[in-house]
Amino acid sequence: MFALLRDLRHLRRSLALPPPDRGRSLAVRHVDAGSCNGCEHELTLTASPFCDLARFGLGIVASPRHADVLLVSGAVTRRMREPLLTAYAAMPEPRRVAALGDCALGREVLGMPDDLAGPVEDLLPVDLRIPGCPPPPDAIAEALLGLVDGRQGPTLIR
């Protein structure tokens, strides 16, 4: 393993590539508020070698206490309303919220109206909207990297 890392370091130097930027990072807490799991499958693909968000400092964390961004997917059900608000309250300031997929954006793709608490932005202040049913991994990666780089405005609409 160390030989491989050494070879990669030599290759980077021989190609005159800049050193990796380790000053940026973003801890993401994902909450599935009642989805069909399509968005979750696409989110999982952002960790694949094609996107590899970890190399840019993005990581999924298990606790909202360590999170910079609360990434919500799925139509928010009445039963998930309180756990979602609890996760948001446990996050340190400054808090960012991202709505992943059409269900989280309130486009009523999934669920019965009586069982839903409404779109994420009715419950929490949404900073980033990632539309799609489901959004492709490259759109998810681009949106989250925009938050890391600080070039992301209040919304992403495609």
N, C-alpha and C positions, 0 to 999 in steps of 0.2 A: 504494500500500500504506500509506504513512504517513497519507494522508488518511482511509483506512478506520479505522486505529488511533485517529486523533484523534477521528473521529466516534463510535467506540465508547466512548472515554474520556468524551466529552461526554454521551453517552447514559447511561452509568453514573452520572455526577454528577447529571444531571437526574432520574433515578429514585431518587436517594439510596441507591444500592446500596453496601454496604461494599466497601472495597478488597479485591482478591484476596489470599488468605492464601498467601504464598510461603514460609512457615516450615516447611512439611511437605513431605517428599518420600520416595519409596520407589523404589529401583532393584531391578528384578526380572530375574533370570536364568532363562529358561525352558529346561528340558531335556525333550526328548521321549525317554522311556526305552523306547519300543516301542509306540506307539499306532496307532490307525486314522486319525488326524488329525482326528477329530471335535472333540476338545477344542481343538485348535490353531485350527480355523476359528472356533469360538466365542470363543477368546481374541483372535483378530484383530479380531473385531467390537467388542471393548471399546475399540478405538482409533477406532471410527467416531464420527461426530458425535452419535449417540444417547447413548453412554456417555462418550466423550472423556476417558479416564482421565488424559491428559496435563495437563489443566487442573487436576487435583487433585495434581499432582506425581508421578504414577506413570509410570515409563518402563521399557521393556525395554532391558537392557544386553547387550552382546556378551560381556563377560568376567565370570566369577564373582568376580574380584578387585574389581570395582566394585559388586557386588550386596549388597543387604540381605536379599533373599528369594530362595531357590531354589524355583522353581515347577516341580514335576515332573508330567508327564502321561504316561499310558500304563502298561501293565503292565511292570514292570522286567524286562528280559530278562537272561540271564546275561552276554551280551556288553556290556550297558550298565551292569552293576553297578560295575565299576571306574571307568569315566569319570564316573559319578554321584558316587561317593565322592571322586574327585579334584576334581571341581567344588566339592563341599561343603568339602573341606579348603582350597581356594584362597580361600574367602570370608573376609572380615574378621569379627571378632567385633563385636557379637553377631549370630549367624546365625539366620535363620528359615527354615523349610521349609514349603512348602504342597503338599499332594497334590491335584491337579486331576483330577476324574473318577473314576468307579467302578473303572476298571482300576488306577489308582494307589493306590486305597484297598484293593486286594486282593480285589475282588468277583468276580474270575475271569471277566470278560466277554470278554476277548480273550486268545488265546495258548494254547499247550499247556503243561500243568504241568511237563513236563521241560525246557522252554526258559525258564521263568520263575525269577527270583531271589526272588520274593515281593513283598508290598506294600512301598511306600516306607517305612512305619513299622518294618519289620523291619530296614531298613538305616540309616535316619536318624531323628532325633527330629523328628516332624511336629508343627508348631505350629498348622497350619490345614488343615482338611479341607473340600474343596468337592465334595460328591457330585453325581452326575448322569451320564447317558450320552447325550450330553454335557451338562454344566451350561450353562444359558443365560447369555448375556453379562451380564445384570443381576445374576445370582447371583455370578458371578466378580467383577464390579465391586464389589458390596456387600461381599464378603469381603475383597478387597484394600484397599478404603477403610477397612474396620474396622482393618486393621493400621496404616494411616497415621494414623488418628485416635486410636489407642491404646485404642479401645473393644472391640477384638476379644479375646475370651478365648482359651483354648488350642485350642478347636475350633469349627467351624461345622458343625452337623448339621441338615439339613432333613428 
